[in-house]
Amino acid sequence: MSLQSVRQFFADNAPDIEVIELSQSTATVALAAAAHQVAPGQIAKTLSLKVKNEVILVVAKGDARLDNKKLKETFGAKARMLSSDEVVTLTGHPVGGVCPFGLENPLAVYCDISLKAYEEVLPAAGAVHSAVRISPQRMAELTQAKWVDVCL
């Protein structure tokens, strides 16, 4: 159902963007980069975090790492990664297919400035074998994301 909610999101908000489905898994940055023949950094990974009592999504370039100090400075508290079950329940997407589109629940979305290194990035699209090609700026606009600097 998750892939369907992403398809519906793009049908409603950006019908020019096509959801790409592949036969092989793109559940990890390495698998996705190989499948789409792009650099690992061009894969836009979506991290599900809990800060205080709020669940947020941080989208960053695939080879970036979260910087705990920057996270704490930006959000005012320590962040923890959600468990796999929490991710599915709160986003509606399976781990490996999490993206900021077609979410089960409204969540705050943040795009790390690391994405700005690329004209086009490939976030997942609600399934472990799907993605979209999109500019970081357009992704931020469509998801009403705020830009942050929380990665190394």
Salt bridges, closest charged atoms under 4 A:
ASP16 OD2 - ARG138 NH1 2.76
GLU21 OE2 - ARG7 NH2 2.20
GLU21 OE1 - HIS129 ND1 3.82
ASP63 OD1 - LYS61 NZ 3.59
GLU86 OE2 - ARG80 NH2 2.97
GLU120 OE1 - ARG133 NH1 2.82
ASP149 OD1 - LYS70 NZ 3.03
